C-alpha cells in the first residue's frame, strides 16, 4: 500500500479517535464502539466501500478493537474492587450466545437494522441518565431465567451495535438498584465477554463476501484494528481515573450527553 498524504491524514484521524475511544472506555465502562462505529462507517464510505458492507465492517472492526480496551478497563475497575464478578460469571454463557447470534444476523440484515438498534438503545439510555430521577424496577437484579434473558439481550444487541455492552448493561443494572459506578465497572468486564466472540463471529460472517477492502479479514479491517488498538489501550487508564473522581450525578450527565450525541448522529444517517 502506497503511503500518500490522504493515507497519512486518515491514520492521524484514526489515532486521535482511538485515543478518545480509550478514555471513553475507562470513563463510562464501554468499549468505545459508540464512537468507533460512526468514525469507521464514514472512513469506509470515503474509500468507496459499498453501503451494504460499511456498517457490518465498521461493527466488526469495532468489536476487534474493543478486545484490548475492555480488558484494560476491566482490570482497572477490578483493582478498585468495583466489579461484580459473581454477576459476570452468571452472565458469561448467555452473553456469548447472544453475541454469536448477532454476528449471524449481521451477515444478512440490512445495515439500517443495526443503526436502529444503535439509536434505540443509546437514546433510551441518554433519556434515563439526563432525566435525573432514577428509574427503578427493583432493589436488586432478578435470578433464574430472567437474568439469563438479560445476558442474552446484552450480547445480541451489543453484537449488532459493535459496542462492548456498557450502554445496555448500565441501564439494566441501574434499573435494579445498582449504583452507576458499579454498573460502569461491571460493564467493562462485560465488554471482554462480548468483544472476543463478537470479533470472531464477524470474521466468519464476512468470510468470502465480495467488495471488502484487501486488508479485511471477514468483517474486520486489519488496518482499522492496527491504528485504533494501541491508542485505546494507552488511554483507557486515564478514563478509569476520571470515572472515580467524578460524582455520581456528573458521571450520569456526561454519559447521557455522550449517548445523546451518538443517537442524533445515526438518526441523521437513517433519514439522509
Beta strands, then each sheet from edge to edge (+ up, - down):
strand 1: 216-217
strand 2: 220-221
sheet 1: 1+ 2-
end
